[in-house]
Amino acid sequence: MFFKNNSEWQGLLGLAYTGISRPDKSVKSWIDAVMDANDQASLAFSLELCGMISNNNSNHIGNFDVILGNNERLNHTKFVANIIREWFYDITIFDITVDNQSLTTSSITCRDINNDKSIIDSGSTNLILPEKVYNSLTDALCKYVERNNISLNPDFWNTKDTSCFDFEQNWNILPNISISIARDANSYFILDLPGPSYVKQVFSDENSPLKYCYKVAIEKSTGNIGTILGAVTMEGFKVIFNRTSKTIEYQKGHCGPNVGLRGLYYDTNCDIIQKCSFKKLSTYDGNFFDRNILPIFFITVIIMVAAIVLVFLLKKGKENSWASHVFISMNRTPQLINED
């Protein structure tokens, strides 16, 4: 739980798993502390984000509810994603489309979308995508705008810039961005995000002659943070994070943008989760082991096996000449190949 000084109680509430606690894993997350304090083995919580109160009020509203024990509010609808890794709320995305046109091509696969993870995170604001997925999505949006003669400056899609107008804009003219989320190995459901989900009003300087200002809530990820379904992708839905069943359930909300929720759809040709999930270790800091320790480990094993074979051959008097040849070969100085 983090609160900045003079923040008027605005901050981050620990809703994820203890594995990403800071400064270390011994720090219990807020949601785990609630479960322990209530002596509950079963816990879920729901978020229903509504967005801004009005065009004249930038405060955001929503509902947060902790659900302890077995509860009838856990309907277990068909729109349920499995949490594939318990650190952030890590899921598998099958596809992303713009105006029903898939971003996955010969150069972009569903694994690229999930590289190196795909998480649902209310602590992030925007829809954040790996670089080449982001580039493909913004390119598709630009082409849609051009095809439909929508008057927008090309710099509009730059999330660092604010675009201002002298009258309120109707962003329903923009296409849906649809996100297909794996339910299990052979089925998925789709979140439909209309223009108002990913183009958000912001407030300009009071002295600005243009009253209505907007920013695109889609950004390119930096480093290897992967895909993040931030708060803008949750607005309009009721999202239930069920820690007990290790699932995330989507329902239509009672406020926010007019989003869509549809499915189930089936793909029996492959295991969606195996096909699309980025390969990763089960622990939060396992990547260091993968990059640094594993190569050394395998080299050590190879050397030990070679040494055992060498000793065995040297003891066989009948094969002295062949053993000597092996001895000479094994004592050659190993060469490191620089592949830069």
N, C-alpha and C positions, 0 to 999 in steps of 0.2 A: 504494500500500500504506500503510495507516494503522494505527498501534497507539497506544492511549492509555497514558499513564504508569500503572504499577501495574495494568495490565489482565491480567497473566498471559498475554500473547501473544494476547489476543483483540482482533480488529480487522477491518479491511476489506482484502481481497486484490483487487488490480486485475485483474478478469476481463473487463471490458468493453473497448470500443474506445478508441483514443488520443484520439479527438475530444472526449471528456469528461474528459480528464486535467486535473488541477489541480496547480500553479497555472496551467499553460497546456498547449497541445497538444504542446509539445516534450518533455514528460515521458512516457516510454515506459511503457505499462501492464505489469504483472507478466507477464501471459500472452504479450504480444508479446516481452518480454525472454527468456522461456523458449524461444520459437520461434527467435529470433535466435541464442541461445547454442547451440542444438542444430543450427543450420544446416538448418532444416526449412522446406520450402515448404508442407507439409500439417500441420495441427494441429486437434485437437478436445479437449474435456475433458468429463467426465461428473460429474454430481452425483447422489448417491442419499441423500436426507435421510430420517432415520428418526424424528425427534422425540425426546421425552424417553426416557431409559433406562428409567424406571419411574415409578409414581405417587409413589414415595418419593425419587426422584432427579431433580432438575430439569436435570441436564446433558443436552444434546442430542448425538446421535451421527449419523454418516453416513459416506459414502465419497466421496472426491474423487480423480479419476484424470485425468492428462494423457495424451492419446493422440497420439503423434507419428508422422508418416508414414502410409502406407496400412496399414490395420489391419482384421483380420477382425471386430473388435468393432463396427465401423461397419456395422451390418446394413442401414441404409437401409430401415427398416420403412415401412409406409404412414402411420404417425402422425408426419408430418414437417411442420413449419411453416417457411415461408420468412422469413428475416430481411429485412424491407422497407427497413430503414434501419440503417446501421452506426454506431451511437453507443452507446446501450443496445441490448439485444437486443429490437428492435422488431418486433412481429408484428401480425396482424390478427385480431380477435375478431369472429365472425359473430353470435353470440347468447349470452345467459345465461338459463338457466331455473331455476326453483325448483319442484321436484316436477313436472317436465316442462311447466310453464307458462312461456311466454316472457315476458321483461321488455320486449321490443320491442313497442311499440304505436304508435298514431298520434302520440303525444307523445314517445316515445322510440324512436330509430332505432339501428341498429347503429353508425352514425357517432358518435352520442353516447357509446357505450361506448368508442370509440377516440379520444375528444377529450381532449387533443390527441395522445395516443399510447397504445399498449398495450405494456407491456414485461414480460419475464420477468426478475425481479431477486431473486437469492438474498440480496442485502444488505438487502432489506426483509423484515419479518416477516409482515405481514398481506396479505389481499386488499384492495386499495385501489381505490375506484371513484369516478367523477365524481358530484357531488352528487345529481343527479336519478336516476341509475342506482342509487346507494346507497339513496336513499329508497324507490324502487320495490322493491328487493330486500328491505329490512328490513320493508316493508309486507307483502310476500308471505309472509315468514317468520312474522310476527305472525298473519296470517290462517290460516296452516296450523296454528299452535299452538292458536288458538282453535277451529278446526274439529275438531281431534282431541282437544280437552279435555286438553291438556298443561298442567300447572300451572307457569307461569312468570310472574314479575313482569314487567310491561311494560318496566321499566327494564333488564331483562336484556340487551336488544340495544344498550344504550349502551356502547360500547367503553371509555369512561372509567371505568366502574364494574366492580367485581369482585363476583360473586355466589357466596355460600358456602352450603354445605349440610352437614348432619351425617352424610351417607353419600355414597358414590361414585355419580355419575350416569352413566346410559347414554345417551350423546348420539346413538346410532343411531336413536332415536325421531324425530329431526329429519329433514327432507327433504334429498335430494341437491341441491346447487347444481351445475349442469352448465354447463360453459364450452365453447362451440363455437369451434374455432380453424381458420382457413382454411388449407388445405394448398396450394391453388392457386386459380385464378380460379373454378373450378366445383365444388370439393369441400372438405369439412371433416371433422374428427374431433372427438370430444367427450371431455372430462375430467369424470368424475363424482366430486364431492367430498362424502362423507357428513358427518354431523354432527360426528364426532370430528376432521375436517379443519379445521373453522372454529370450534369451541368448544374452547378449550385450558385445561388445568389450570394454575393458578398457585399459588404457595405463600403462605399468609397468615401473619400474625403468629403467632409461637409461642404467644402468650397467648390467641389467639382460641379460643372454645369450638367453632367450626365448623371441621372439619378439611379439607373438600374445597371448594376455591375455583376458580372458572372465569372466563374472560373470552372474549368473542366476538372472533375474529380477523378481523373485517371492519370497515373504517373508510372514512370519507368523505374524499376527496382535498381538499387545500387548494390554492388557486391553480389553475394549469393543469398539474398533474402527471399528469393522465389516469388510466388504469387500470394498476395494478401487480399482477402475479401474483407475490406474495412467497413466502417459504419455506413457509408453510402450504399453498400450492397445489401445491408440489413434493413434499411428503412422501408417500411411498408409490409414487412414480415414480422411474425412472432417467431423467434428462434429459441428453441429449448435445448440447452446443453445438459445432457443427461450423463452425469458422471458414473452412475451405476451401470447403465447398459452400454456405456462407451459409444454413444450415438449423439448426433445433432439432428433435431427434428425441425422442419419448416412448416409453418402454417401462415395463412393470409392474416395480416394484421388489421387493426381497425383505424389506422392513421397512416400518414405518409404518402409517398407517390403511389400511383396506380400500377403496382407491379403485378407480374403474372407468375403462376406456379402450376406446372403441368407435368404429366407423366402418369404412370411409369412407361419408359421405353426400354426395349430389350435388344441386346446384342449377344447372340449365342455363338458368334464366330470366335470369340476370344474371352479371356479373363480380363475384364476392364482394369481391375486394380493392379494386376501383375503387369499389364501392358503399359499403363500410364503412370504408375507411381515411380518417382525417381528413386534409384537405389541408394539406401542410406542405412546407417547402423542404428541400433536400438537405443543408444544412449546419446545424451545431448552433446557431450564433448567427444564423441567417438571418431569424428573426422580426423582429429590429430593422430589417433592411433592408426587409422586407415592409411594416412599419407606418410607417416614417419616410422612407425614401429613394425608394421607388417612386412615391408621389404627386407628390413634387417632380420626379422624372425625367419623368413623363408631362406635367406642366404645362409644363416646360421645352421638351419636344418640340413641344407644341401652339403655344407662343409662337414658336418658331423657324420652324415651318411657316407660321404666319400672317405673320411678317415677310417670308419669301421670297415668298409670294403678293402681299403688299402692294408690295414693290419691283418685281415683275414687272408689276403693274397700272399702277403709276405711270409706267413706261417706255413704256406703250402710249398714244401720243398720241391715237389714235382713240377711246379710251375714258376721256378725262379726267374727264368728269362722274361716271361710275360709279366710277372709281378714287377720286375725291374723297369720294364717299359711303362707300366702304369705309374710306378713311383716317380719316374722322370716327368711324365705328363702332369701328374698332380702337383708337382713342385714348381711348375711354371708360374711366374709372377702374374697374378690376375690383372687385366687391363680394364680400366673404367672407360667407357665410351661416352664422350660428350655429345649429346644429341641436340645441343642448342643450334 
